Amino acid sequence: MKKLFILLAISLLILPLASAQFTVTAEKSTIDGAMDGEHIQIPAIIENQGSCLVKCYYKLSADVQKDVGVLNPQQKLGFSIDFQVHACGKDSCEGIVDFVCLDTVDNKDCTGKENTFKLVFQLTNIQSQEKAPLEQNKLPEFKANGFRIELSEKTIDGLSVGSKSTTKATIFNEGQSTLKCMYIIPGTNQEQLITEGLSPGSNSAFNLIFFVPNDCREPCSISAHVTCNDKKSAAIAGETDVSFDLTGIQTTGTKFLGYGILILLVAGVIFIIVKAIKFFKKGAKKEVAEEEGKRKLSAIMFTDMKGFSREMGIDEESTLKKLWRYEKAMKSIIKEHDGRVVKTIGDAIMGDFNSAVNAVKAALEIQNLLKKEDIKIRIGIHLGDVIHKGGDIFGDGVNIASRIESICEPGHIFISEDVYNQVKGKINAGFENLGNRPLKNIESPPKVYKLK
């Protein structure tokens, strides 16, 4: 009997508390790197978990409090906590916000009891007031009855007269009713919607759209008139003017001047590039001109693709693609070995080298590359006396190199004895002496060697 009496007494004590419980949950629990005295808006949700209608507020200081709103039983409400940061004597400390909810006397279980809740924030790296930003650098804030607006920037730089632009802003509902808000730029006839329905304690970001007036000269200010109405009653809840400054205004003249300078810069760059191209072309032509009509000892290379005509007859498109891939690789390797591509004749390429060693090294690299591409070519190289004329080369040395290539086996390199004498012991390759092979229209054909 005694135990039953104790349980009944405990139940009577707990019941009034259970009827008016509430919790507050903030979007974040840590505030890092803020300034001493700075006001920070922290989104939060308050939930009435009891069975009484409650009116809630939180304390900004010992003498100042801020209403959150009235909540029905089991209702949740979003709002923003206006938290003022205070300095820490160490690296971190706690910031506490005290919440109070008063239950109303609307049934026998609701007795007007005051219920409290402490929300704790961890403050870290709080900066002293001496490091606070200058007043003129603070973002502008505009307040009205029931709401306030913060702009993301105080000044906007570099716009042109007549241009359309935007600036970001955030509106905060600090009243007790849901708001519908609009704004209008003086001189225009059309109102712009900010929000269709902003609930108490919540906020909404929006873009403020404006045109730079034609008569706008620095300094120039843009102003927007903001009006918010109680969405339920349509009564005006509050209104204010939001303004910001424009700097570095570009008139039509300055804009065209900027375009003119840009055009001149681009033209100057193009002029320099053209001059540089002409200079290098002139140098190349001069080099060719110096060799014009002169005899010179050169290593001549000829290449030819196996079965080119037959493959063209079977599949012209794929064969041409294969040829272009082959030509590109060939020309690149010849240039890398200090050679010159004299000309291309169908699937054949003619190269000119000052060094027999470089010519053979280029040939070996070409064959190694094209074997991976499943392309078989014949390469013939001869060292002989040639004449340079009009960018081309002529003479018996050219004819012999061409004939050696014509007897070469696909996928191999044949060289004349003169080339062999220059490269033996200087390249990493073996040689097979094929003896004197008959060459068309060549009375005294040289010995021919196959590289292995």
C-alpha positions as a LaTeX table, in Angstrom:
\begin{tabular}{lrrr}
\hline
Residue & $x$ (\AA) & $y$ (\AA) & $z$ (\AA) \\
\hline
Met1 & 0.00 & 0.00 & 0.00 \\
Lys2 & 2.85 & 2.36 & 0.85 \\
Lys3 & 4.55 & 1.64 & $-2.56$ \\
Leu4 & 1.30 & 2.37 & $-4.39$ \\
Phe5 & 1.00 & 5.75 & $-2.61$ \\
Ile6 & 4.58 & 6.69 & $-3.57$ \\
Leu7 & 3.99 & 5.79 & $-7.23$ \\
Leu8 & 0.78 & 7.84 & $-7.27$ \\
Ala9 & 2.58 & 10.87 & $-5.77$ \\
Ile10 & 5.37 & 10.64 & $-8.40$ \\
Ser11 & 2.80 & 10.41 & $-11.19$ \\
Leu12 & 1.03 & 13.54 & $-9.95$ \\
Leu13 & 4.36 & 15.42 & $-9.99$ \\
Ile14 & 5.33 & 14.27 & $-13.49$ \\
Leu15 & 1.95 & 14.81 & $-15.17$ \\
Pro16 & 2.02 & 18.65 & $-15.33$ \\
Leu17 & 5.58 & 18.56 & $-16.71$ \\
Ala18 & 4.68 & 16.01 & $-19.36$ \\
Ser19 & 1.82 & 18.17 & $-20.57$ \\
Ala20 & 4.12 & 21.08 & $-21.48$ \\
Gln21 & 7.42 & 19.60 & $-22.68$ \\
Phe22 & 9.28 & 21.17 & $-25.61$ \\
Thr23 & 12.63 & 20.83 & $-27.41$ \\
Val24 & 14.74 & 23.17 & $-29.55$ \\
Thr25 & 17.07 & 21.86 & $-32.26$ \\
Ala26 & 19.55 & 24.19 & $-34.01$ \\
Glu27 & 21.01 & 23.67 & $-37.47$ \\
Lys28 & 24.54 & 23.80 & $-36.03$ \\
Ser29 & 26.05 & 23.42 & $-32.59$ \\
Thr30 & 29.47 & 25.03 & $-33.20$ \\
Ile31 & 30.27 & 28.65 & $-34.08$ \\
Asp32 & 33.82 & 29.06 & $-35.36$ \\
Gly33 & 35.86 & 32.17 & $-36.20$ \\
Ala34 & 33.15 & 34.75 & $-35.44$ \\
Met35 & 33.74 & 38.25 & $-34.05$ \\
Asp36 & 33.11 & 39.22 & $-30.46$ \\
Gly37 & 29.71 & 40.94 & $-30.34$ \\
Glu38 & 28.68 & 39.73 & $-33.82$ \\
His39 & 25.03 & 38.74 & $-34.33$ \\
Ile40 & 24.60 & 35.39 & $-36.11$ \\
Gln41 & 21.30 & 34.04 & $-37.42$ \\
Ile42 & 21.07 & 30.30 & $-36.69$ \\
Pro43 & 18.14 & 28.35 & $-38.22$ \\
Ala44 & 16.37 & 26.20 & $-35.62$ \\
Ile45 & 13.17 & 24.20 & $-34.98$ \\
Ile46 & 11.11 & 24.30 & $-31.80$ \\
Glu47 & 8.70 & 21.43 & $-31.08$ \\
Asn48 & 5.84 & 21.40 & $-28.57$ \\
Gln49 & 5.82 & 17.81 & $-27.36$ \\
Gly50 & 3.18 & 18.37 & $-24.70$ \\
Ser51 & $-0.61$ & 18.62 & $-24.71$ \\
Cys52 & $-0.91$ & 22.34 & $-23.88$ \\
Leu53 & $-0.97$ & 25.39 & $-26.12$ \\
Val54 & 2.31 & 27.24 & $-25.37$ \\
Lys55 & 3.77 & 30.67 & $-26.05$ \\
Cys56 & 7.56 & 30.60 & $-26.39$ \\
Tyr57 & 10.42 & 33.08 & $-26.36$ \\
Tyr58 & 14.17 & 33.11 & $-25.81$ \\
Lys59 & 16.37 & 35.53 & $-23.90$ \\
Leu60 & 18.85 & 37.72 & $-25.77$ \\
Ser61 & 20.07 & 39.13 & $-22.44$ \\
Ala62 & 18.84 & 39.49 & $-18.86$ \\
Asp63 & 16.49 & 42.31 & $-19.90$ \\
Val64 & 15.76 & 41.54 & $-23.56$ \\
Gln65 & 13.74 & 38.64 & $-24.91$ \\
Lys66 & 12.55 & 37.67 & $-28.37$ \\
Asp67 & 9.27 & 35.91 & $-29.19$ \\
Val68 & 9.36 & 32.64 & $-31.07$ \\
Gly69 & 5.61 & 32.13 & $-31.47$ \\
Val70 & 2.60 & 30.22 & $-30.24$ \\
Leu71 & 2.58 & 26.46 & $-30.73$ \\
Asn72 & $-0.29$ & 24.02 & $-30.61$ \\
Pro73 & 0.26 & 20.63 & $-28.97$ \\
Gln74 & 2.65 & 18.44 & $-31.01$ \\
Gln75 & 3.40 & 21.34 & $-33.41$ \\
Lys76 & 6.83 & 22.13 & $-34.90$ \\
Leu77 & 7.91 & 25.65 & $-35.90$ \\
Gly78 & 10.96 & 26.84 & $-37.83$ \\
Phe79 & 12.64 & 30.12 & $-36.84$ \\
Ser80 & 16.03 & 31.84 & $-36.62$ \\
Ile81 & 17.94 & 32.34 & $-33.37$ \\
Asp82 & 19.51 & 35.80 & $-33.14$ \\
Phe83 & 22.68 & 34.74 & $-31.32$ \\
Gln84 & 25.18 & 37.34 & $-30.15$ \\
Val85 & 28.73 & 36.01 & $-29.95$ \\
His86 & 30.74 & 36.81 & $-26.83$ \\
Ala87 & 34.50 & 36.68 & $-26.37$ \\
Cys88 & 36.18 & 33.59 & $-24.95$ \\
Gly89 & 39.09 & 33.83 & $-22.54$ \\
Lys90 & 40.49 & 30.64 & $-24.07$ \\
Asp91 & 40.41 & 28.75 & $-27.34$ \\
Ser92 & 36.81 & 27.64 & $-26.85$ \\
Cys93 & 33.86 & 28.21 & $-24.57$ \\
Glu94 & 30.12 & 27.70 & $-24.41$ \\
Gly95 & 27.34 & 30.03 & $-25.51$ \\
Ile96 & 23.95 & 29.34 & $-23.90$ \\
Val97 & 20.52 & 30.47 & $-25.11$ \\
Asp98 & 17.67 & 30.17 & $-22.56$ \\
Phe99 & 14.24 & 29.27 & $-23.97$ \\
Val100 & 10.97 & 29.66 & $-22.06$ \\
Cys101 & 7.55 & 28.29 & $-23.00$ \\
Leu102 & 4.42 & 29.27 & $-21.01$ \\
Asp103 & 1.50 & 26.86 & $-21.24$ \\
Thr104 & $-1.93$ & 28.49 & $-21.36$ \\
Val105 & $-4.77$ & 27.62 & $-19.02$ \\
Asp106 & $-7.05$ & 26.05 & $-21.61$ \\
Asn107 & $-7.79$ & 22.76 & $-19.81$ \\
Lys108 & $-7.48$ & 21.29 & $-16.34$ \\
Asp109 & $-3.97$ & 19.92 & $-17.00$ \\
Cys110 & $-2.55$ & 23.24 & $-18.28$ \\
Thr111 & $-1.85$ & 25.53 & $-15.33$ \\
Gly112 & 0.22 & 28.36 & $-16.82$ \\
Lys113 & 3.46 & 26.64 & $-15.90$ \\
Glu114 & 6.77 & 28.12 & $-17.12$ \\
Asn115 & 8.93 & 25.52 & $-18.85$ \\
Thr116 & 12.60 & 26.15 & $-19.69$ \\
Phe117 & 15.18 & 24.71 & $-22.08$ \\
Lys118 & 18.87 & 25.53 & $-22.51$ \\
Leu119 & 20.47 & 25.35 & $-25.96$ \\
Val120 & 24.27 & 25.15 & $-25.78$ \\
Phe121 & 26.64 & 26.26 & $-28.57$ \\
Gln122 & 30.36 & 25.60 & $-28.68$ \\
Leu123 & 32.31 & 28.78 & $-29.51$ \\
Thr124 & 35.77 & 28.37 & $-31.04$ \\
Asn125 & 38.42 & 30.79 & $-32.42$ \\
Ile126 & 36.40 & 33.87 & $-31.46$ \\
Gln127 & 38.15 & 37.04 & $-32.64$ \\
Ser128 & 38.42 & 40.15 & $-30.53$ \\
Gln129 & 36.63 & 43.35 & $-31.46$ \\
Glu130 & 39.90 & 44.95 & $-32.63$ \\
Lys131 & 39.84 & 42.59 & $-35.64$ \\
Ala132 & 36.25 & 43.38 & $-36.51$ \\
Pro133 & 35.64 & 44.72 & $-40.03$ \\
Leu134 & 35.33 & 48.44 & $-40.55$ \\
Glu135 & 31.82 & 49.82 & $-40.30$ \\
Gln136 & 31.80 & 50.85 & $-43.93$ \\
Asn137 & 32.50 & 47.25 & $-45.00$ \\
Lys138 & 29.54 & 45.74 & $-43.16$ \\
Leu139 & 26.72 & 44.43 & $-45.32$ \\
Pro140 & 23.65 & 46.68 & $-45.32$ \\
Glu141 & 20.62 & 45.60 & $-43.29$ \\
Phe142 & 17.12 & 47.08 & $-43.56$ \\
Lys143 & 14.46 & 46.54 & $-40.89$ \\
Ala144 & 10.70 & 47.00 & $-40.89$ \\
Asn145 & 7.86 & 45.97 & $-38.65$ \\
Gly146 & 7.85 & 42.16 & $-38.70$ \\
Phe147 & 10.75 & 41.55 & $-41.10$ \\
Arg148 & 14.24 & 42.60 & $-42.08$ \\
Ile149 & 16.35 & 42.31 & $-45.25$ \\
Glu150 & 20.09 & 41.73 & $-45.62$ \\
Leu151 & 21.93 & 42.42 & $-48.89$ \\
Ser152 & 24.88 & 40.28 & $-49.96$ \\
Glu153 & 26.90 & 43.32 & $-51.07$ \\
Lys154 & 26.93 & 47.02 & $-50.30$ \\
Thr155 & 28.36 & 48.17 & $-53.62$ \\
Ile156 & 28.37 & 46.72 & $-57.13$ \\
Asp157 & 31.22 & 47.69 & $-59.44$ \\
Gly158 & 31.74 & 47.90 & $-63.20$ \\
Leu159 & 28.19 & 47.87 & $-64.60$ \\
Ser160 & 27.22 & 49.71 & $-67.78$ \\
Val161 & 24.39 & 52.22 & $-68.06$ \\
Gly162 & 21.20 & 50.60 & $-69.34$ \\
Ser163 & 22.35 & 47.09 & $-68.43$ \\
Lys164 & 20.25 & 44.60 & $-66.47$ \\
Ser165 & 21.75 & 43.07 & $-63.34$ \\
Thr166 & 20.90 & 41.39 & $-60.01$ \\
Thr167 & 22.08 & 41.40 & $-56.44$ \\
Lys168 & 21.40 & 38.71 & $-53.85$ \\
Ala169 & 19.42 & 39.40 & $-50.68$ \\
Thr170 & 17.80 & 37.48 & $-47.81$ \\
Ile171 & 14.51 & 38.32 & $-46.09$ \\
Phe172 & 13.85 & 37.24 & $-42.46$ \\
Asn173 & 10.32 & 36.95 & $-41.02$ \\
Glu174 & 10.62 & 38.16 & $-37.41$ \\
Gly175 & 6.88 & 38.51 & $-36.82$ \\
Gln176 & 4.07 & 36.16 & $-35.85$ \\
Ser177 & 2.24 & 35.83 & $-39.17$ \\
Thr178 & 3.01 & 34.33 & $-42.57$ \\
Leu179 & 4.13 & 37.02 & $-45.02$ \\
Lys180 & 3.73 & 37.61 & $-48.73$ \\
Cys181 & 6.39 & 40.11 & $-49.88$ \\
Met182 & 6.96 & 42.13 & $-53.05$ \\
Tyr183 & 9.40 & 44.80 & $-54.18$ \\
Ile184 & 9.33 & 47.53 & $-56.81$ \\
Ile185 & 12.15 & 49.67 & $-58.22$ \\
Pro186 & 11.11 & 53.37 & $-58.38$ \\
Gly187 & 10.60 & 54.45 & $-61.97$ \\
Thr188 & 9.26 & 51.05 & $-63.01$ \\
Asn189 & 5.64 & 49.91 & $-62.97$ \\
Gln190 & 6.01 & 46.21 & $-62.24$ \\
Glu191 & 6.16 & 44.67 & $-58.79$ \\
Gln192 & 8.39 & 41.63 & $-58.34$ \\
Leu193 & 7.50 & 38.75 & $-56.02$ \\
Ile194 & 9.98 & 37.98 & $-53.23$ \\
Thr195 & 8.07 & 35.20 & $-51.49$ \\
Glu196 & 4.53 & 33.86 & $-51.68$ \\
Gly197 & 4.48 & 32.67 & $-48.08$ \\
Leu198 & 7.24 & 33.15 & $-45.50$ \\
Ser199 & 6.39 & 31.53 & $-42.15$ \\
Pro200 & 7.33 & 33.14 & $-38.81$ \\
Gly201 & 10.98 & 32.67 & $-37.86$ \\
Ser202 & 12.07 & 31.52 & $-41.33$ \\
Asn203 & 14.06 & 33.25 & $-44.07$ \\
Ser204 & 14.28 & 33.16 & $-47.85$ \\
Ala205 & 17.00 & 34.19 & $-50.31$ \\
Phe206 & 16.02 & 36.07 & $-53.47$ \\
Asn207 & 17.50 & 38.02 & $-56.38$ \\
Leu208 & 16.78 & 41.73 & $-56.57$ \\
Ile209 & 16.61 & 42.57 & $-60.30$ \\
Phe210 & 17.36 & 46.11 & $-61.50$ \\
Phe211 & 18.42 & 48.16 & $-64.52$ \\
Val212 & 21.24 & 50.70 & $-64.37$ \\
Pro213 & 19.61 & 54.08 & $-65.20$ \\
Asn214 & 20.91 & 55.87 & $-68.30$ \\
Asp215 & 21.64 & 58.97 & $-66.19$ \\
Cys216 & 23.47 & 56.94 & $-63.52$ \\
Arg217 & 26.89 & 58.46 & $-62.76$ \\
Glu218 & 29.21 & 57.56 & $-59.90$ \\
Pro219 & 28.21 & 57.78 & $-57.13$ \\
Cys220 & 24.86 & 56.24 & $-58.03$ \\
Ser221 & 22.35 & 54.54 & $-55.72$ \\
Ile222 & 19.64 & 52.00 & $-56.56$ \\
Ser223 & 16.62 & 51.80 & $-54.25$ \\
Ala224 & 13.85 & 49.20 & $-54.04$ \\
His225 & 10.65 & 49.59 & $-52.01$ \\
Val226 & 9.74 & 46.35 & $-50.19$ \\
Thr227 & 6.23 & 45.69 & $-48.87$ \\
Cys228 & 5.14 & 42.63 & $-46.87$ \\
Asn229 & 1.51 & 41.72 & $-46.21$ \\
Asp230 & $-0.05$ & 39.34 & $-43.73$ \\
Lys231 & $-0.93$ & 36.49 & $-46.08$ \\
Lys232 & $-4.09$ & 35.60 & $-44.14$ \\
Ser233 & $-5.60$ & 39.08 & $-43.67$ \\
Ala234 & $-3.80$ & 40.86 & $-46.57$ \\
Ala235 & $-3.05$ & 43.73 & $-44.18$ \\
Ile236 & 0.32 & 45.47 & $-44.58$ \\
Ala237 & 2.73 & 44.02 & $-42.03$ \\
Gly238 & 5.58 & 46.39 & $-42.82$ \\
Glu239 & 7.50 & 48.17 & $-45.57$ \\
Thr240 & 11.00 & 49.55 & $-46.07$ \\
Asp241 & 13.36 & 50.89 & $-48.72$ \\
Val242 & 16.39 & 48.77 & $-49.62$ \\
Ser243 & 19.28 & 50.60 & $-51.28$ \\
Phe244 & 22.81 & 49.91 & $-52.49$ \\
Asp245 & 25.50 & 51.82 & $-54.43$ \\
Leu246 & 26.93 & 51.39 & $-57.92$ \\
Thr247 & 30.58 & 52.25 & $-58.56$ \\
Gly248 & 32.76 & 52.26 & $-61.65$ \\
Ile249 & 29.78 & 53.02 & $-63.90$ \\
Gln250 & 30.61 & 52.56 & $-67.57$ \\
Thr251 & 28.94 & 54.96 & $-69.96$ \\
Thr252 & 28.50 & 54.14 & $-73.64$ \\
Gly253 & 31.64 & 56.13 & $-74.40$ \\
Thr254 & 33.83 & 54.32 & $-71.85$ \\
Lys255 & 32.41 & 50.98 & $-72.94$ \\
Phe256 & 33.30 & 51.60 & $-76.60$ \\
Leu257 & 36.69 & 52.92 & $-75.50$ \\
Gly258 & 37.27 & 49.64 & $-73.68$ \\
Tyr259 & 36.24 & 47.69 & $-76.78$ \\
Gly260 & 38.57 & 49.85 & $-78.88$ \\
Ile261 & 41.53 & 49.18 & $-76.59$ \\
Leu262 & 40.76 & 45.45 & $-76.65$ \\
Ile263 & 40.58 & 45.46 & $-80.46$ \\
Leu264 & 43.92 & 47.28 & $-80.66$ \\
Leu265 & 45.52 & 44.75 & $-78.31$ \\
Val266 & 44.20 & 41.81 & $-80.34$ \\
Ala267 & 45.33 & 43.47 & $-83.58$ \\
Gly268 & 48.78 & 44.04 & $-82.07$ \\
Val269 & 49.10 & 40.38 & $-81.07$ \\
Ile270 & 47.99 & 39.24 & $-84.55$ \\
Phe271 & 50.49 & 41.63 & $-86.16$ \\
Ile272 & 53.34 & 40.21 & $-84.07$ \\
Ile273 & 52.34 & 36.61 & $-84.88$ \\
Val274 & 52.15 & 37.36 & $-88.64$ \\
Lys275 & 55.55 & 39.05 & $-88.56$ \\
Ala276 & 57.05 & 36.10 & $-86.68$ \\
Ile277 & 55.63 & 33.62 & $-89.21$ \\
Lys278 & 57.00 & 35.66 & $-92.11$ \\
Phe279 & 60.38 & 35.87 & $-90.40$ \\
Phe280 & 60.67 & 32.10 & $-89.95$ \\
Lys281 & 59.36 & 31.44 & $-93.47$ \\
Lys282 & 61.89 & 33.86 & $-94.84$ \\
Gly283 & 64.64 & 32.05 & $-92.95$ \\
Ala284 & 63.50 & 28.68 & $-94.31$ \\
Lys285 & 63.31 & 30.04 & $-97.88$ \\
Lys286 & 66.76 & 31.57 & $-97.48$ \\
Glu287 & 68.15 & 28.21 & $-96.39$ \\
Val288 & 66.59 & 26.49 & $-99.43$ \\
Ala289 & 67.80 & 29.29 & $-101.71$ \\
Glu290 & 71.36 & 28.86 & $-100.45$ \\
Glu291 & 71.27 & 25.18 & $-101.49$ \\
Glu292 & 69.52 & 25.91 & $-104.82$ \\
Gly293 & 71.46 & 24.35 & $-107.73$ \\
Lys294 & 74.26 & 23.04 & $-105.51$ \\
Arg295 & 75.49 & 19.48 & $-105.40$ \\
Lys296 & 75.39 & 17.81 & $-102.03$ \\
Leu297 & 76.05 & 14.39 & $-100.53$ \\
Ser298 & 72.75 & 13.18 & $-99.04$ \\
Ala299 & 71.24 & 10.04 & $-97.60$ \\
Ile300 & 68.05 & 9.53 & $-99.61$ \\
Met301 & 65.19 & 7.47 & $-98.21$ \\
Phe302 & 62.24 & 6.07 & $-100.18$ \\
Thr303 & 59.26 & 4.29 & $-98.63$ \\
Asp304 & 56.34 & 2.44 & $-100.17$ \\
Met305 & 53.31 & 0.65 & $-98.67$ \\
Lys306 & 52.79 & $-3.01$ & $-99.54$ \\
Gly307 & 49.68 & $-3.76$ & $-101.61$ \\
Phe308 & 48.47 & $-0.15$ & $-101.62$ \\
Ser309 & 46.75 & $-0.31$ & $-105.04$ \\
Arg310 & 45.03 & $-3.62$ & $-104.22$ \\
Glu311 & 43.77 & $-2.33$ & $-100.86$ \\
Met312 & 42.47 & 0.87 & $-102.51$ \\
Gly313 & 40.43 & $-1.30$ & $-104.87$ \\
Ile314 & 38.93 & $-3.29$ & $-101.98$ \\
Asp315 & 38.19 & $-0.49$ & $-99.48$ \\
Glu316 & 39.26 & 2.99 & $-100.57$ \\
Glu317 & 38.11 & 4.85 & $-97.43$ \\
Ser318 & 39.82 & 2.64 & $-94.82$ \\
Thr319 & 42.97 & 2.42 & $-96.96$ \\
Leu320 & 43.22 & 6.19 & $-97.20$ \\
Lys321 & 42.77 & 6.50 & $-93.43$ \\
Lys322 & 45.55 & 3.97 & $-92.98$ \\
Leu323 & 47.76 & 5.91 & $-95.42$ \\
Trp324 & 47.20 & 9.25 & $-93.67$ \\
Arg325 & 48.03 & 7.67 & $-90.32$ \\
Tyr326 & 51.18 & 6.17 & $-91.86$ \\
Glu327 & 52.21 & 9.43 & $-93.54$ \\
Lys328 & 51.78 & 11.46 & $-90.34$ \\
Ala329 & 53.96 & 9.05 & $-88.35$ \\
Met330 & 56.56 & 8.92 & $-91.13$ \\
Lys331 & 56.92 & 12.69 & $-91.49$ \\
Ser332 & 57.15 & 13.19 & $-87.76$ \\
Ile333 & 59.95 & 10.62 & $-87.34$ \\
Ile334 & 61.90 & 11.98 & $-90.32$ \\
Lys335 & 61.85 & 15.50 & $-88.82$ \\
Glu336 & 62.83 & 14.19 & $-85.37$ \\
His337 & 66.00 & 12.72 & $-86.96$ \\
Asp338 & 67.02 & 15.99 & $-88.66$ \\
Gly339 & 65.64 & 14.89 & $-92.00$ \\
Arg340 & 63.45 & 16.70 & $-94.52$ \\
Val341 & 60.37 & 15.38 & $-96.26$ \\
Val342 & 61.04 & 16.22 & $-99.90$ \\
Lys343 & 57.70 & 15.03 & $-101.31$ \\
Thr344 & 55.01 & 12.38 & $-101.24$ \\
Ile345 & 53.97 & 10.46 & $-104.34$ \\
Gly346 & 50.79 & 8.48 & $-103.70$ \\
Asp347 & 51.71 & 6.10 & $-100.89$ \\
Ala348 & 55.47 & 6.78 & $-101.25$ \\
Ile349 & 57.50 & 9.29 & $-99.25$ \\
Met350 & 60.91 & 10.68 & $-100.15$ \\
Gly351 & 63.20 & 11.90 & $-97.35$ \\
Asp352 & 66.52 & 13.73 & $-97.40$ \\
Phe353 & 69.12 & 13.43 & $-94.59$ \\
Asn354 & 72.54 & 15.00 & $-94.06$ \\
Ser355 & 73.56 & 11.90 & $-92.09$ \\
Ala356 & 73.33 & 8.26 & $-93.18$ \\
Val357 & 73.20 & 7.22 & $-89.51$ \\
Asn358 & 70.16 & 9.44 & $-88.88$ \\
Ala359 & 68.46 & 8.11 & $-92.02$ \\
Val360 & 68.84 & 4.48 & $-90.89$ \\
Lys361 & 67.81 & 5.25 & $-87.30$ \\
Ala362 & 64.67 & 6.97 & $-88.64$ \\
Ala363 & 63.92 & 3.96 & $-90.86$ \\
Leu364 & 64.25 & 1.53 & $-87.93$ \\
Glu365 & 61.91 & 3.66 & $-85.75$ \\
Ile366 & 59.37 & 3.86 & $-88.58$ \\
Gln367 & 59.32 & 0.09 & $-89.07$ \\
Asn368 & 59.01 & $-0.57$ & $-85.32$ \\
Leu369 & 56.06 & 1.80 & $-85.08$ \\
Leu370 & 54.18 & 0.62 & $-88.18$ \\
Lys371 & 54.54 & $-3.07$ & $-87.26$ \\
Lys372 & 52.35 & $-2.31$ & $-84.24$ \\
Glu373 & 49.81 & $-0.77$ & $-86.65$ \\
Asp374 & 49.94 & $-3.89$ & $-88.89$ \\
Ile375 & 51.25 & $-1.74$ & $-91.77$ \\
Lys376 & 54.04 & $-3.25$ & $-93.89$ \\
Ile377 & 56.21 & $-0.86$ & $-95.88$ \\
Arg378 & 59.42 & $-1.13$ & $-97.90$ \\
Ile379 & 62.27 & 1.27 & $-97.16$ \\
Gly380 & 65.31 & 1.84 & $-99.37$ \\
Ile381 & 68.24 & 4.13 & $-98.47$ \\
His382 & 71.24 & 5.22 & $-100.57$ \\
Leu383 & 74.06 & 7.72 & $-99.96$ \\
Gly384 & 74.82 & 9.70 & $-103.09$ \\
Asp385 & 75.52 & 12.97 & $-104.83$ \\
Val386 & 72.32 & 14.96 & $-105.53$ \\
Ile387 & 71.30 & 18.39 & $-106.88$ \\
His388 & 68.86 & 20.65 & $-105.02$ \\
Lys389 & 66.43 & 22.63 & $-107.15$ \\
Gly390 & 63.04 & 24.20 & $-106.31$ \\
Gly391 & 62.79 & 22.29 & $-103.03$ \\
Asp392 & 63.25 & 18.95 & $-104.86$ \\
Ile393 & 66.40 & 16.83 & $-105.33$ \\
Phe394 & 67.69 & 15.11 & $-108.47$ \\
Gly395 & 70.54 & 12.84 & $-109.56$ \\
Asp396 & 71.68 & 9.22 & $-109.70$ \\
Gly397 & 71.64 & 9.04 & $-105.89$ \\
Val398 & 67.87 & 9.59 & $-105.97$ \\
Asn399 & 67.32 & 6.99 & $-108.69$ \\
Ile400 & 69.41 & 4.34 & $-106.91$ \\
Ala401 & 67.55 & 4.90 & $-103.61$ \\
Ser402 & 64.23 & 4.51 & $-105.44$ \\
Arg403 & 65.37 & 1.26 & $-107.14$ \\
Ile404 & 66.65 & $-0.22$ & $-103.86$ \\
Glu405 & 63.24 & 0.46 & $-102.28$ \\
Ser406 & 61.50 & $-1.30$ & $-105.23$ \\
Ile407 & 63.38 & $-4.60$ & $-104.59$ \\
Cys408 & 62.99 & $-4.39$ & $-100.78$ \\
Glu409 & 60.90 & $-7.02$ & $-98.99$ \\
Pro410 & 57.74 & $-5.66$ & $-97.23$ \\
Gly411 & 58.40 & $-4.84$ & $-93.58$ \\
His412 & 62.20 & $-4.56$ & $-94.12$ \\
Ile413 & 64.93 & $-1.99$ & $-94.81$ \\
Phe414 & 67.44 & $-2.33$ & $-97.68$ \\
Ile415 & 70.50 & $-0.06$ & $-97.84$ \\
Ser416 & 73.30 & 0.43 & $-100.34$ \\
Glu417 & 76.93 & $-0.41$ & $-99.63$ \\
Asp418 & 77.77 & 3.30 & $-99.27$ \\
Val419 & 75.22 & 3.60 & $-96.45$ \\
Tyr420 & 76.45 & 0.35 & $-94.87$ \\
Asn421 & 80.01 & 1.70 & $-94.72$ \\
Gln422 & 78.77 & 4.77 & $-92.83$ \\
Val423 & 76.53 & 3.04 & $-90.27$ \\
Lys424 & 78.22 & $-0.28$ & $-89.44$ \\
Gly425 & 79.13 & $-0.36$ & $-85.77$ \\
Lys426 & 77.10 & 2.81 & $-85.10$ \\
Ile427 & 73.58 & 1.40 & $-84.88$ \\
Asn428 & 72.08 & $-1.50$ & $-82.98$ \\
Ala429 & 71.13 & $-3.73$ & $-85.90$ \\
Gly430 & 72.42 & $-6.70$ & $-87.88$ \\
Phe431 & 73.16 & $-6.73$ & $-91.62$ \\
Glu432 & 72.76 & $-9.38$ & $-94.32$ \\
Asn433 & 74.84 & $-8.93$ & $-97.48$ \\
Leu434 & 72.57 & $-9.55$ & $-100.46$ \\
Gly435 & 75.36 & $-8.91$ & $-102.98$ \\
Asn436 & 75.01 & $-6.91$ & $-106.17$ \\
Arg437 & 71.32 & $-6.96$ & $-107.03$ \\
Pro438 & 70.19 & $-5.89$ & $-110.51$ \\
Leu439 & 68.46 & $-2.49$ & $-110.43$ \\
Lys440 & 66.32 & $-1.22$ & $-113.31$ \\
Asn441 & 68.13 & 1.35 & $-115.52$ \\
Ile442 & 71.21 & 1.31 & $-113.21$ \\
Glu443 & 74.33 & 0.15 & $-115.15$ \\
Ser444 & 76.55 & $-0.46$ & $-112.09$ \\
Pro445 & 74.25 & $-1.39$ & $-109.19$ \\
Pro446 & 75.83 & $-1.27$ & $-105.71$ \\
Lys447 & 75.90 & $-4.06$ & $-103.16$ \\
Val448 & 72.67 & $-4.17$ & $-101.14$ \\
Tyr449 & 72.34 & $-5.01$ & $-97.43$ \\
Lys450 & 69.23 & $-5.99$ & $-95.48$ \\
Leu451 & 68.89 & $-4.83$ & $-91.90$ \\
Lys452 & 68.01 & $-7.61$ & $-89.46$ \\
\hline
\end{tabular}
